[in-house]
Amino acid sequence: MSSDVVRVVYRKYDGTAHRDYPARRLTEDDLGVWLGVTAGTESVYHGRPSVEQIPFVLLVPHDAWWSTMFNPPPRTSEVYCDIASPARWEGDTVHLIDLDLDVVRRRGTGLVELRDEDEFAEHRVRFGYPEETVVQARAAAEWLYGALGDGTEPFASAYRKWLALVV
């Protein structure tokens, strides 16, 4: 396997920068590649330099239309799923295209929310999302909405051991 450090690059469908940061490769299993990001990590968010204030673990699935951030307190989103193109790896860099929709489970209440449907609808027209992309994005959002609420792993507890390593 390659380096312990992975560069995570999210872009929007039109190629504009969305997020870009280094992460530590924690493990790879049947679910995907688990990456850890510690507090203080320098990053780029919406094209602007930033510093991660709260650590998190990112799961990049092997072949799915989403990626997931697992967050500790005080972040109010315990689990934050980005609907995104399947990951494309180039050496130690993983590329994802953010497709706007997000599925979030709130800490404490367990409330699951589908977010940014308006942004998805707007970008679908502006960027010309192919119909297959729209179908895959909506199917991923629907699956995640159920999985975050019903105890499906890794969303129930499998992520906790990895999150403990970065907190």
C-alpha positions as CSV (number, residue, x, y, z in Angstrom):
1,M,0.0,0.0,0.0
2,S,1.0,3.6,-0.5
3,S,1.7,6.4,1.9
4,D,0.1,7.1,5.3
5,V,-1.0,10.5,4.0
6,V,-3.8,10.8,1.5
7,R,-4.8,14.1,-0.2
8,V,-8.6,14.4,-0.3
9,V,-9.9,16.6,-3.1
10,Y,-13.6,17.4,-3.6
11,R,-14.7,19.5,-6.6
12,K,-18.1,20.6,-7.8
13,Y,-19.3,19.2,-11.0
14,D,-18.1,22.2,-13.0
15,G,-14.5,21.6,-11.7
16,T,-14.5,24.4,-9.1
17,A,-12.6,23.7,-5.8
18,H,-14.8,22.6,-2.9
19,R,-12.6,21.0,-0.3
20,D,-9.0,19.9,-0.2
21,Y,-7.1,18.5,2.8
22,P,-4.5,15.9,3.9
23,A,-5.7,12.9,5.9
24,R,-4.1,10.0,7.6
25,R,-4.9,6.5,6.2
26,L,-6.2,4.6,9.2
27,T,-7.2,1.3,7.5
28,E,-8.9,-0.2,4.5
29,D,-11.7,-2.8,4.8
30,D,-14.7,-4.2,2.9
31,L,-16.5,-0.8,3.4
32,G,-13.7,1.4,2.0
33,V,-10.8,3.5,3.0
34,W,-10.9,5.1,6.5
35,L,-9.1,8.4,6.8
36,G,-8.4,10.5,9.9
37,V,-8.2,14.3,10.1
38,T,-7.0,15.9,13.3
39,A,-7.8,19.3,14.7
40,G,-5.3,21.9,13.4
41,T,-5.1,20.3,9.9
42,E,-4.7,23.0,7.2
43,S,-7.3,22.7,4.5
44,V,-9.0,24.6,1.7
45,Y,-12.8,25.1,2.0
46,H,-14.7,26.7,-1.0
47,G,-11.3,27.8,-2.4
48,R,-10.2,29.6,0.8
49,P,-7.5,28.5,3.3
50,S,-8.9,27.1,6.5
51,V,-7.9,25.1,9.6
52,E,-9.9,22.1,10.8
53,Q,-11.1,23.0,14.3
54,I,-12.8,19.7,15.1
55,P,-11.2,16.3,14.1
56,F,-13.2,13.8,12.0
57,V,-13.0,10.4,10.3
58,L,-13.8,10.2,6.6
59,L,-15.0,6.9,5.0
60,V,-14.4,6.7,1.3
61,P,-16.3,3.7,0.0
62,H,-14.8,1.5,-2.7
63,D,-17.6,2.0,-5.2
64,A,-20.5,4.2,-4.0
65,W,-22.0,7.6,-4.7
66,W,-21.2,9.0,-1.3
67,S,-18.6,9.6,1.3
68,T,-19.1,10.1,5.1
69,M,-17.6,12.2,7.8
70,F,-18.0,10.9,11.4
71,N,-17.8,13.7,13.9
72,P,-17.2,14.0,17.6
73,P,-18.9,16.6,19.9
74,P,-19.2,19.5,19.9
75,R,-20.2,19.2,16.2
76,T,-24.0,18.8,16.0
77,S,-23.8,16.4,13.0
78,E,-22.7,13.0,14.3
79,V,-22.7,11.6,10.8
80,Y,-22.5,13.8,7.7
81,C,-22.8,12.1,4.3
82,D,-21.9,13.9,1.1
83,I,-23.5,12.6,-2.0
84,A,-20.6,12.4,-4.4
85,S,-19.3,10.6,-7.5
86,P,-17.6,7.3,-6.8
87,A,-14.0,7.9,-5.6
88,R,-11.3,8.1,-8.2
89,W,-7.8,7.3,-6.8
90,E,-4.6,8.7,-8.4
91,G,-1.7,7.4,-6.2
92,D,-2.2,8.9,-2.7
93,T,-4.9,11.4,-3.9
94,V,-8.6,10.7,-3.9
95,H,-10.8,12.7,-6.1
96,L,-14.6,13.1,-5.5
97,I,-17.2,15.3,-7.2
98,D,-19.6,16.8,-4.6
99,L,-23.2,16.5,-5.9
100,D,-24.7,18.9,-3.4
101,L,-27.1,16.6,-1.6
102,D,-26.2,15.7,2.0
103,V,-27.7,13.2,4.5
104,V,-27.0,14.1,8.1
105,R,-27.7,12.5,11.4
106,R,-27.9,14.9,14.3
107,R,-26.2,14.2,17.6
108,G,-28.4,13.6,20.6
109,T,-31.8,13.5,18.7
110,G,-30.8,11.0,16.0
111,L,-32.8,13.0,13.6
112,V,-31.9,12.2,10.0
113,E,-32.1,15.1,7.4
114,L,-31.8,15.3,3.7
115,R,-30.2,18.6,2.9
116,D,-29.5,20.9,0.0
117,E,-32.1,19.6,-2.4
118,D,-32.5,23.2,-3.7
119,E,-28.7,23.4,-4.5
120,F,-28.9,20.0,-6.2
121,A,-31.9,21.2,-8.4
122,E,-30.1,24.4,-9.3
123,H,-26.7,22.8,-10.1
124,R,-28.5,20.0,-12.0
125,V,-29.6,22.6,-14.5
126,R,-26.6,25.0,-14.4
127,F,-24.0,22.2,-14.7
128,G,-26.0,19.9,-16.8
129,Y,-25.9,16.8,-14.6
130,P,-26.4,13.7,-16.8
131,E,-29.6,11.8,-16.0
132,E,-27.6,8.8,-14.8
133,T,-25.8,11.0,-12.3
134,V,-29.2,12.4,-11.0
135,V,-30.5,8.8,-10.6
136,Q,-27.4,7.6,-8.8
137,A,-27.3,10.7,-6.5
138,R,-31.0,10.4,-5.5
139,A,-30.7,6.6,-5.0
140,A,-27.6,7.1,-2.7
141,A,-29.4,9.8,-0.7
142,E,-32.5,7.6,-0.3
143,W,-30.4,4.6,0.8
144,L,-28.3,6.7,3.3
145,Y,-31.5,8.3,4.7
146,G,-32.7,4.8,5.7
147,A,-29.3,3.5,6.7
148,L,-28.5,6.4,9.1
149,G,-31.8,5.7,10.9
150,D,-31.9,2.0,11.1
151,G,-28.6,0.8,12.6
152,T,-26.9,-0.1,9.4
153,E,-23.1,-0.3,9.8
154,P,-20.9,1.6,9.6
155,F,-23.3,4.3,10.7
156,A,-24.3,2.6,14.0
157,S,-21.0,2.1,15.9
158,A,-18.3,0.7,13.6
159,Y,-16.8,4.1,13.1
160,R,-16.3,4.8,16.8
161,K,-12.9,3.0,17.1
162,W,-11.5,5.0,14.2
163,L,-12.8,8.3,15.5
164,A,-11.2,7.6,18.9
165,L,-7.8,7.5,17.1
166,V,-8.1,11.1,15.9
167,V,-9.8,12.8,18.8
